[in-house]
Amino acid sequence: MTKTPAHVRWARKYGQQIVLYAALALSAPGEYELALMAGWSPSVAWLMPAVMSLYAAIGASVAKAQKATARAAVGTPMEHEARRRSRNATFGALTALLMATAAQVAEHVLTTGATGVRAWVVIIVSAVPPLVAAHVLHIDPPMELEPTDEPSAPARVLEELERREHEAAGEPAGEPEEEEVDEPAEAPYEPLLVTYAEAAEAVDRSEVTVRGAANEGRLKKYEGGEPRRVYVDLRECHTVFSQSRRTVAGV
């Protein structure tokens, strides 16, 4: 993924506040002069920008919040009340915006005494700051989408087409194959090797009996490291001779 340039990230983080404050600052002188024209004292005329521009900005911000609340309240008992408040907030924001814009336009037209085409230029330019301030408060930051495991739209379309083809052919739609899990392999059997004498002592038989069982093939012989040394599996001896003991007892 391409990294967003630093100046773009900075503009997203701080640009909205800077533009808002700049628009309010541009609106303030005109509203101040309009208050002086109306006969207000300079000691209180500076409050006119707060009454006009800040009121318009706050109204726009409240209207935005009320709209978000109304969307979230859809399908709840508070839906009707949330919509009513959203409408009232929107009406108030539009009224404040029109008042701020009218104040700017009136002050500049009266100050410049412009007429004709020049008057329209003054009107349009004078309306820019309050309109910008109101719109900036309605600009949402970029949405960050969370990763999802849902298939993309093309993938869903292909799956639906495949399902319909199976239905048209009278075949059941294929189920996703389950992944086979390999079971752990059993450890190889390791015989417990002992001599004929050791085996005879362990199973309470004579060495001749153990040797005879090995020669007859009932016990497997294992060659030892020394020449002519033969071993047998002690576990196998217990199995063979315990079976023979039960056979004799049954007889």
C-alpha positions as CSV (number, residue, x, y, z in Angstrom):
1,M,0.0,0.0,0.0
2,T,1.3,3.5,-1.0
3,K,2.1,5.6,2.1
4,T,0.2,8.9,2.2
5,P,2.6,11.9,1.9
6,A,3.3,13.8,5.1
7,H,1.8,17.1,3.9
8,V,-1.5,15.3,3.0
9,R,-1.7,13.8,6.5
10,W,-0.9,17.2,8.0
11,A,-3.6,18.8,5.9
12,R,-6.2,16.2,6.9
13,K,-5.3,16.6,10.6
14,Y,-5.0,20.4,10.9
15,G,-6.4,21.8,7.7
16,Q,-10.1,21.8,8.7
17,Q,-9.5,23.8,11.8
18,I,-7.2,26.3,10.0
19,V,-9.7,26.9,7.2
20,L,-12.5,27.3,9.8
21,Y,-10.6,29.9,11.9
22,A,-9.5,31.7,8.7
23,A,-13.1,31.9,7.4
24,L,-14.3,33.3,10.8
25,A,-11.5,35.8,10.8
26,L,-12.5,37.0,7.4
27,S,-16.1,37.4,8.5
28,A,-15.3,39.2,11.7
29,P,-14.3,42.7,10.2
30,G,-17.4,43.0,8.1
31,E,-19.7,42.1,10.9
32,Y,-17.9,44.5,13.2
33,E,-18.2,47.4,10.7
34,L,-21.9,46.5,10.2
35,A,-22.4,46.9,14.0
36,L,-20.7,50.3,13.9
37,M,-22.9,51.4,11.0
38,A,-26.0,50.3,13.1
39,G,-24.9,52.6,15.9
40,W,-23.3,50.2,18.2
41,S,-20.5,51.4,20.4
42,P,-17.0,50.1,19.5
43,S,-16.8,48.6,23.0
44,V,-19.5,46.1,22.2
45,A,-19.5,46.0,18.4
46,W,-16.7,43.4,18.5
47,L,-19.3,41.0,19.9
48,M,-21.2,41.0,16.6
49,P,-18.8,38.5,14.9
50,A,-19.3,36.1,17.8
51,V,-23.1,36.5,17.5
52,M,-23.1,36.0,13.7
53,S,-20.2,33.9,12.5
54,L,-19.7,31.7,15.6
55,Y,-23.4,31.2,15.8
56,A,-23.5,30.0,12.2
57,A,-20.5,27.6,12.8
58,I,-22.0,26.2,16.0
59,G,-25.4,25.8,14.3
60,A,-23.7,23.8,11.5
61,S,-21.8,21.6,13.9
62,V,-24.9,20.9,16.0
63,A,-26.9,20.1,12.8
64,K,-24.3,17.6,11.7
65,A,-24.3,15.9,15.1
66,Q,-28.1,15.7,15.1
67,K,-28.2,14.1,11.7
68,A,-25.8,11.4,12.8
69,T,-27.9,10.8,15.9
70,A,-31.1,10.5,13.7
71,R,-29.4,8.0,11.5
72,A,-28.3,5.9,14.5
73,A,-31.8,6.1,16.0
74,V,-33.6,4.5,13.0
75,G,-35.7,1.6,14.1
76,T,-35.6,2.6,17.8
77,P,-38.3,4.3,20.0
78,M,-36.3,7.5,19.8
79,E,-36.4,7.7,16.0
80,H,-39.2,10.3,15.8
81,E,-37.7,12.6,18.4
82,A,-34.2,12.3,16.9
83,R,-35.6,13.3,13.4
84,R,-37.5,16.3,14.9
85,R,-34.3,17.5,16.6
86,S,-32.4,17.0,13.4
87,R,-34.9,19.1,11.4
88,N,-34.8,21.9,14.0
89,A,-31.0,21.9,14.1
90,T,-30.8,22.0,10.3
91,F,-33.3,24.9,10.1
92,G,-31.4,26.8,12.8
93,A,-28.1,26.2,11.0
94,L,-29.5,27.5,7.7
95,T,-31.0,30.5,9.4
96,A,-27.7,31.4,11.1
97,L,-25.8,30.9,7.8
98,L,-28.1,33.1,5.9
99,M,-27.8,35.8,8.6
100,A,-24.0,35.7,8.6
101,T,-23.9,35.8,4.8
102,A,-26.4,38.6,4.6
103,A,-24.4,40.6,7.1
104,Q,-21.2,40.2,5.1
105,V,-22.9,41.1,1.8
106,A,-24.7,44.1,3.3
107,E,-21.6,45.5,4.9
108,H,-19.4,45.2,1.8
109,V,-22.1,46.6,-0.6
110,L,-22.7,49.6,1.6
111,T,-19.0,50.2,2.2
112,T,-18.0,50.0,-1.4
113,G,-21.1,51.5,-2.9
114,A,-20.8,49.1,-5.8
115,T,-23.5,48.8,-8.4
116,G,-24.1,46.6,-11.4
117,V,-21.6,43.8,-12.1
118,R,-19.2,45.0,-9.4
119,A,-22.0,44.7,-6.9
120,W,-22.5,41.1,-7.8
121,V,-18.8,40.4,-7.4
122,V,-18.9,42.1,-4.0
123,I,-21.9,40.0,-3.0
124,I,-20.4,36.7,-4.1
125,V,-17.0,37.3,-2.5
126,S,-18.5,38.6,0.7
127,A,-20.6,35.4,1.0
128,V,-17.5,33.1,0.7
129,P,-16.2,33.2,4.4
130,P,-19.5,32.2,6.2
131,L,-20.3,29.6,3.5
132,V,-16.8,28.1,3.8
133,A,-17.1,28.0,7.6
134,A,-20.4,26.2,7.5
135,H,-19.2,23.7,4.9
136,V,-16.0,22.9,6.7
137,L,-17.9,21.7,9.7
138,H,-19.7,19.2,7.5
139,I,-16.6,17.7,6.0
140,D,-16.1,14.2,7.4
141,P,-12.6,12.7,7.7
142,P,-11.6,9.9,5.4
143,M,-13.2,6.6,6.3
144,E,-10.9,3.8,7.4
145,L,-12.4,0.5,6.4
146,E,-11.8,-2.4,8.6
147,P,-10.5,-5.6,7.1
148,T,-13.3,-8.1,6.5
149,D,-13.4,-11.8,5.7
150,E,-16.4,-11.3,3.4
151,P,-15.8,-12.2,-0.3
152,S,-15.5,-9.3,-2.7
153,A,-18.4,-8.4,-5.1
154,P,-16.9,-10.2,-8.1
155,A,-16.3,-13.3,-6.0
156,R,-19.9,-13.3,-4.7
157,V,-21.2,-13.0,-8.3
158,L,-19.1,-15.9,-9.5
159,E,-20.3,-18.1,-6.5
160,E,-23.9,-17.2,-7.3
161,L,-23.5,-18.1,-11.0
162,E,-21.9,-21.4,-10.1
163,R,-24.7,-22.2,-7.7
164,R,-27.3,-21.5,-10.3
165,E,-25.5,-23.7,-12.9
166,H,-25.5,-26.6,-10.4
167,E,-29.2,-26.0,-9.7
168,A,-30.0,-25.9,-13.4
169,A,-28.2,-29.2,-14.0
170,G,-30.0,-30.8,-11.0
171,E,-26.7,-31.2,-9.1
172,P,-26.3,-30.1,-5.5
173,A,-24.0,-27.2,-5.0
174,G,-20.6,-28.3,-4.0
175,E,-19.7,-27.9,-0.4
176,P,-16.3,-26.6,0.4
177,E,-14.0,-29.5,1.0
178,E,-12.8,-29.9,4.5
179,E,-9.1,-29.8,4.9
180,E,-7.7,-33.1,6.1
181,V,-5.6,-32.9,9.2
182,D,-2.6,-35.2,9.3
183,E,-2.6,-37.4,12.4
184,P,0.7,-37.6,14.1
185,A,2.6,-40.8,13.1
186,E,3.0,-43.4,15.8
187,A,6.5,-43.9,17.1
188,P,8.2,-47.1,15.7
189,Y,8.1,-50.1,18.1
190,E,11.4,-50.6,19.9
191,P,11.9,-54.2,21.2
192,L,13.3,-54.7,24.7
193,L,16.2,-57.1,23.9
194,V,17.3,-59.6,26.5
195,T,19.3,-62.8,26.5
196,Y,17.7,-66.3,26.7
197,A,18.7,-66.5,30.4
198,E,17.3,-63.1,31.2
199,A,14.1,-63.9,29.5
200,A,13.8,-67.2,31.2
201,E,14.2,-65.6,34.6
202,A,11.7,-62.9,33.8
203,V,8.9,-65.3,32.6
204,D,9.7,-68.0,35.1
205,R,10.7,-70.5,32.4
206,S,13.9,-72.5,31.8
207,E,16.4,-71.1,29.3
208,V,15.8,-74.3,27.2
209,T,12.1,-73.5,26.9
210,V,12.8,-69.9,25.8
211,R,15.4,-71.1,23.3
212,G,13.0,-73.7,21.9
213,A,10.3,-71.1,21.5
214,A,12.8,-69.0,19.5
215,N,13.9,-71.9,17.4
216,E,10.2,-72.8,16.7
217,G,9.6,-69.3,15.5
218,R,7.2,-68.3,18.3
219,L,9.8,-65.7,19.4
220,K,11.6,-63.5,17.0
221,K,15.4,-63.7,17.1
222,Y,17.5,-60.6,17.2
223,E,21.2,-60.8,16.4
224,G,23.5,-59.1,18.9
225,G,26.7,-57.2,18.5
226,E,28.8,-60.1,19.6
227,P,29.2,-63.2,17.3
228,R,26.6,-65.9,17.7
229,R,24.8,-63.8,20.5
230,V,21.0,-64.0,20.0
231,Y,18.5,-61.9,21.8
232,V,14.7,-62.0,22.1
233,D,12.1,-59.3,22.9
234,L,11.1,-59.4,26.6
235,R,7.6,-58.0,25.9
236,E,7.1,-60.7,23.2
237,C,8.2,-63.4,25.7
238,H,5.6,-62.2,28.2
239,T,2.9,-62.3,25.6
240,V,3.9,-65.8,24.2
241,F,4.3,-67.5,27.6
242,S,1.3,-65.9,29.2
243,Q,-0.8,-67.3,26.3
244,S,0.7,-70.7,26.7
245,R,0.1,-70.6,30.4
246,R,-3.6,-69.7,29.8
247,T,-3.8,-72.6,27.2
248,V,-2.5,-75.1,29.7
249,A,-4.8,-73.8,32.4
250,G,-7.8,-74.1,30.1
251,V,-6.9,-77.7,29.2
